[in-house]
Amino acid sequence: MPFPSEVDTSGKIDTSIGTIVVTKAEIVPKDISGNQPAAGHQILQIWFEGAAPTGFFDALEGVYLVGDDGSQTPRYSGGGVNAKLLATFAPPITAKKFWLYWPKNLPIELNITK
């Protein structure tokens, strides 16, 4: 599954709280709470806009990343931060390219900012 045949290039995702859009995906040294990644992992944060944060954590149910190394990583946190939506993942450091899988949507190829 690391190389989906069909991907969404718009970054738009239909969720239970409405349509949201990926605005940024970044590898960061610490998550928003100041936690560092476990050995062998990295922290990937994805920022979204387009819906109120109410219910966003529940809307993240079943969301995961697939890396180009074949890894599959569920989100470990998510919520609203300063009127934006955030989902955080801790994929292995062996993955360099990622696709976001959200139920009932095509996979989204992420453009990572470092």
MARBA-3410 file (N, C-alpha, C, O; in Angstrom, 1 decimal):
114
0.8,-1.2,0.0,0.0,0.0,0.0,0.8,1.3,0.0,0.2,2.4,0.0 ~ 2.2,1.3,0.0,2.9,2.5,0.1,2.8,3.4,-1.1,3.1,4.6,-1.0 ~ 2.4,2.9,-2.3,2.3,3.7,-3.5,0.9,3.6,-4.0,0.7,2.7,-4.9 ~ 0.0,4.4,-3.5,-1.4,4.3,-4.0,-1.5,4.6,-5.5,-0.8,5.5,-6.0 ~ -2.4,4.0,-6.2,-2.5,4.2,-7.6,-3.3,5.5,-7.9,-3.1,6.2,-8.9
-4.2,5.9,-6.9,-5.0,7.1,-7.0,-4.7,7.9,-5.8,-4.8,7.4,-4.7 ~ -4.4,9.2,-6.0,-4.2,10.1,-4.8,-5.0,11.4,-5.1,-5.3,11.8,-6.2 ~ -5.3,12.1,-4.0,-6.0,13.4,-4.0,-4.9,14.4,-4.0,-4.0,14.4,-3.1 ~ -4.8,15.3,-4.9,-3.8,16.4,-5.0,-4.4,17.7,-4.5,-3.6,18.7,-4.4 ~ -5.7,17.8,-4.2,-6.2,19.0,-3.7,-6.0,19.3,-2.2,-6.0,20.4,-1.8
-5.8,18.2,-1.5,-5.6,18.3,0.0,-6.9,18.4,0.7,-6.9,18.6,1.9 ~ -8.1,18.4,0.0,-9.4,18.5,0.6,-9.8,17.1,1.2,-9.6,16.1,0.5 ~ -10.4,17.1,2.4,-10.9,15.9,3.0,-12.3,16.1,3.5,-12.6,17.1,4.2 ~ -13.2,15.2,3.2,-14.5,15.3,3.7,-14.5,14.5,5.0,-14.2,13.3,5.1 ~ -14.9,15.2,6.1,-15.0,14.6,7.4,-16.3,14.7,8.1,-17.2,15.3,7.5
-16.5,14.1,9.2,-17.7,14.2,10.0,-18.0,15.6,10.5,-19.2,15.9,10.9 ~ -17.0,16.5,10.5,-17.2,17.9,10.9,-17.2,18.9,9.7,-17.3,20.1,9.9 ~ -17.2,18.3,8.5,-17.2,19.2,7.3,-15.9,19.0,6.5,-15.1,18.1,6.8 ~ -15.8,19.8,5.5,-14.6,19.7,4.6,-13.4,20.4,5.2,-13.6,21.6,5.6 ~ -12.3,19.8,5.3,-11.1,20.5,5.7,-10.0,20.3,4.7,-10.1,19.5,3.7
-9.0,21.2,4.8,-7.9,21.2,3.8,-6.6,21.1,4.5,-6.3,21.8,5.5 ~ -5.7,20.3,4.0,-4.3,20.2,4.5,-3.6,21.5,4.1,-3.6,21.8,2.9 ~ -3.1,22.2,5.1,-2.3,23.4,4.8,-0.8,23.3,5.0,-0.1,24.0,4.4 ~ -0.4,22.3,5.8,1.0,22.1,6.0,1.3,20.8,6.6,0.5,20.3,7.5 ~ 2.3,20.1,6.2,2.8,18.9,6.8,4.3,19.1,7.1,5.0,19.4,6.2
4.7,18.8,8.3,6.1,19.1,8.7,6.6,18.1,9.6,5.9,17.6,10.5 ~ 7.9,17.8,9.5,8.7,17.1,10.4,9.2,18.0,11.5,9.9,19.0,11.1 ~ 9.0,17.8,12.7,9.4,18.7,13.8,10.2,18.0,14.9,10.0,16.7,15.0 ~ 11.1,18.7,15.6,11.9,18.0,16.6,11.0,17.6,17.9,11.4,16.6,18.5 ~ 10.0,18.3,18.1,9.1,18.1,19.3,7.7,18.3,18.9,7.4,19.1,18.0
6.7,17.6,19.5,5.3,17.9,19.2,4.8,19.1,19.9,5.6,19.8,20.6 ~ 3.6,19.5,19.7,3.1,20.8,20.2,3.1,20.8,21.8,3.1,21.9,22.3 ~ 3.1,19.6,22.4,3.2,19.5,23.9,4.6,19.5,24.4,4.8,19.4,25.6 ~ 5.6,19.5,23.5,7.0,19.5,23.9,7.6,18.1,24.0,8.8,17.9,24.4 ~ 6.9,17.1,23.5,7.4,15.7,23.6,8.3,15.4,22.4,8.0,15.8,21.3
9.4,14.7,22.7,10.3,14.3,21.6,9.9,12.9,21.1,9.3,12.2,21.8 ~ 10.3,12.6,19.9,10.0,11.3,19.4,10.7,10.2,20.1,11.8,10.4,20.6 ~ 10.2,9.0,20.1,10.8,7.8,20.7,12.0,7.4,19.7,12.0,7.8,18.5 ~ 13.0,6.7,20.2,14.1,6.3,19.4,13.6,5.6,18.1,12.7,4.7,18.2 ~ 14.2,5.9,17.0,13.8,5.3,15.7,12.6,5.9,15.1,12.1,5.4,14.0
12.0,7.0,15.7,10.8,7.6,15.1,11.0,9.1,14.9,12.0,9.7,15.4 ~ 10.1,9.7,14.2,10.1,11.1,14.0,8.7,11.7,14.2,7.7,10.9,14.3 ~ 8.6,13.0,14.4,7.3,13.5,14.6,6.8,14.3,13.3,7.5,15.1,12.8 ~ 5.6,13.9,12.8,5.1,14.6,11.7,3.8,15.2,12.1,2.8,14.5,12.5 ~ 3.7,16.5,11.9,2.5,17.3,12.2,1.8,17.7,10.9,2.5,18.1,10.0
0.5,17.5,10.9,-0.3,18.0,9.7,-1.3,19.0,10.2,-2.1,18.8,11.1 ~ -1.3,20.2,9.6,-2.2,21.3,9.9,-3.3,21.3,8.9,-3.1,21.1,7.7 ~ -4.5,21.7,9.3,-5.7,21.7,8.5,-6.4,23.0,8.8,-6.3,23.6,9.9 ~ -7.2,23.5,7.8,-8.2,24.6,8.0,-9.5,24.2,7.4,-9.6,23.2,6.6 ~ -10.6,24.9,7.8,-11.8,24.7,7.1,-13.0,24.3,8.0,-14.1,24.3,7.5
-12.8,23.9,9.3,-13.9,23.6,10.1,-13.6,24.0,11.6,-12.4,24.2,11.9 ~ -14.6,24.1,12.4,-14.4,24.4,13.8,-13.7,23.2,14.5,-14.0,22.1,14.1 ~ -12.9,23.4,15.5,-12.3,22.3,16.2,-13.2,21.4,16.9,-12.8,20.3,17.3 ~ -14.4,21.8,17.2,-15.3,20.9,17.9,-15.6,19.6,17.2,-16.0,19.6,16.0 ~ -15.2,18.5,17.8,-15.4,17.2,17.2,-14.3,16.7,16.3,-14.3,15.6,15.8
-13.2,17.5,16.2,-12.1,17.1,15.3,-11.4,15.9,15.8,-11.1,15.0,15.0 ~ -11.2,15.7,17.1,-10.5,14.5,17.6,-11.3,13.3,17.2,-10.7,12.3,16.8 ~ -12.6,13.3,17.3,-13.5,12.2,16.9,-13.4,12.0,15.4,-13.5,10.8,15.0 ~ -13.3,13.1,14.7,-13.2,13.0,13.2,-12.0,12.3,12.7,-11.9,11.8,11.6 ~ -10.9,12.2,13.6,-9.7,11.6,13.3,-9.7,10.1,13.5,-8.7,9.4,13.2
-10.8,9.5,13.9,-10.9,8.1,14.1,-10.6,7.3,12.8,-11.2,7.6,11.7 ~ -9.7,6.4,12.8,-9.3,5.6,11.6,-8.3,6.3,10.7,-8.0,5.7,9.6 ~ -7.8,7.4,11.0,-6.9,8.2,10.2,-5.5,7.6,10.4,-5.1,7.4,11.6 ~ -4.7,7.4,9.4,-3.3,6.9,9.5,-2.4,7.4,8.4,-2.9,7.9,7.3 ~ -1.1,7.3,8.5,-0.2,7.6,7.5,0.4,6.3,7.0,0.5,5.3,7.7
0.8,6.3,5.7,1.6,5.2,5.1,2.8,5.8,4.6,2.8,6.8,3.9 ~ 4.0,5.2,5.0,5.3,5.7,4.5,5.8,5.0,3.4,5.3,3.9,3.1 ~ 6.8,5.6,2.7,7.4,4.9,1.5,8.2,3.7,1.9,8.6,2.9,1.0 ~ 8.4,3.4,3.2,9.0,2.2,3.7,8.0,1.1,4.0,8.4,0.0,4.4 ~ 6.7,1.4,3.7,5.7,0.4,4.0,5.1,0.5,5.3,4.2,-0.3,5.7
5.6,1.4,6.2,5.0,1.6,7.5,3.6,2.1,7.5,3.3,2.9,6.6 ~ 2.9,1.8,8.5,1.5,2.4,8.7,1.5,2.9,10.1,1.7,2.2,11.1 ~ 1.2,4.2,10.3,1.2,4.9,11.6,-0.1,5.6,11.9,-0.5,6.4,11.2 ~ -0.7,5.2,13.0,-2.0,5.9,13.4,-1.6,7.2,14.0,-0.5,7.4,14.5 ~ -2.5,8.1,14.0,-2.3,9.4,14.7,-2.3,9.2,16.2,-3.0,8.3,16.7
-1.4,10.0,16.9,-1.4,9.8,18.3,-1.9,11.0,19.1,-2.2,10.9,20.3 ~ -2.1,12.1,18.4,-2.8,13.2,19.0,-3.5,14.1,17.9,-3.1,14.0,16.7 ~ -4.4,15.0,18.3,-5.0,15.9,17.4,-6.0,16.8,18.1,-6.5,16.4,19.2 ~ -6.2,17.9,17.5,-7.2,18.8,18.1,-7.1,20.2,17.5,-6.5,20.4,16.4 ~ -7.6,21.2,18.2,-7.6,22.6,17.7,-6.5,23.3,18.4,-6.3,23.3,19.6
-5.8,24.1,17.6,-4.7,25.0,18.1,-4.8,26.3,17.4,-4.6,26.4,16.2 ~ -5.1,27.4,18.1,-5.2,28.7,17.6,-6.0,28.8,16.3,-5.6,29.3,15.3 ~ -7.2,28.2,16.3,-8.2,28.3,15.2,-7.8,27.4,14.0,-8.3,27.5,13.0 ~ -6.7,26.6,14.2,-6.3,25.6,13.2,-6.5,24.2,13.8,-6.6,24.0,15.0 ~ -6.5,23.2,12.9,-6.6,21.9,13.3,-5.3,21.2,13.1,-4.6,21.4,12.1
-5.0,20.3,14.0,-3.7,19.6,14.0,-3.8,18.1,14.3,-4.6,17.7,15.2 ~ -3.1,17.3,13.5,-3.0,15.9,13.8,-1.5,15.5,13.8,-0.8,16.0,13.0 ~ -1.1,14.7,14.8,0.3,14.4,15.0,0.5,12.9,14.9,-0.3,12.1,15.4 ~ 1.6,12.5,14.2,1.9,11.1,14.0,3.4,10.9,14.4,4.2,11.9,14.4 ~ 3.8,9.7,14.6,5.2,9.4,15.0,5.7,8.2,14.1,5.8,7.1,14.6
5.8,8.4,12.8,6.3,7.4,11.9,7.8,7.0,12.1,8.5,7.8,12.7 ~ 8.2,5.9,11.6,9.6,5.5,11.8,10.5,6.5,10.9,10.1,7.0,9.9 ~ 11.8,6.6,11.3,12.7,7.5,10.6,13.1,6.9,9.2,13.6,7.6,8.4 ~ 12.7,5.7,9.0,13.0,5.1,7.7,12.1,5.6,6.6,12.4,5.5,5.4 ~ 11.0,6.2,7.0,10.0,6.7,6.0,10.4,8.2,5.7,10.7,9.0,6.6
10.4,8.5,4.4,10.7,9.8,3.9,9.6,10.5,3.2,9.5,11.7,3.1 ~ 8.7,9.7,2.6,7.6,10.2,1.9,6.3,9.6,2.5,6.3,8.5,3.0 ~ 5.2,10.4,2.5,4.0,9.9,3.3,2.7,10.2,2.5,2.6,11.1,1.7 ~ 1.7,9.3,2.8,0.4,9.5,2.3,-0.5,9.4,3.5,-0.4,8.6,4.4 ~ -1.5,10.4,3.5,-2.5,10.4,4.6,-3.7,9.7,4.1,-4.3,10.0,3.1
-4.1,8.7,4.9,-5.3,7.9,4.7,-6.4,8.4,5.6,-6.2,8.3,6.9 ~ -7.5,8.8,5.1,-8.7,9.3,5.9,-9.9,8.5,5.4,-10.1,8.5,4.2 ~ -10.6,7.8,6.2,-11.7,7.0,5.8,-12.6,7.8,4.8,-12.9,9.0,5.0 ~ -13.1,7.1,3.8,-14.0,7.6,2.7,-13.4,8.7,1.9,-14.1,9.5,1.2 ~ -12.1,8.8,1.8,-11.4,9.8,1.0,-10.2,9.1,0.3,-9.7,8.1,0.7
-9.8,9.6,-0.9,-8.6,9.1,-1.5,-7.4,9.5,-0.7,-7.4,10.5,0.0 ~ -6.3,8.7,-0.7,-5.1,9.0,0.0,-4.6,10.4,-0.5,-4.7,10.7,-1.7 ~ -4.0,11.1,0.4,-3.4,12.4,0.1,-1.9,12.3,0.2,-1.4,12.0,1.3 ~ -1.2,12.6,-0.9,0.3,12.6,-0.8,0.7,13.9,-0.2,0.3,15.0,-0.6 ~ 1.5,13.8,0.9,1.9,15.0,1.6,3.2,15.5,1.1,4.2,14.8,0.8
3.3,16.9,1.1,4.5,17.6,0.8,5.1,18.0,2.1,4.5,18.9,2.8 ~ 6.2,17.5,2.5,6.7,17.7,3.8,7.6,18.9,3.9,8.5,19.1,3.0 ~ 7.4,19.7,4.9,8.3,20.9,5.2,9.2,20.4,6.4,8.7,19.9,7.3 ~ 10.5,20.7,6.2,11.4,20.4,7.3,11.9,21.7,7.9,12.7,21.7,8.9
END
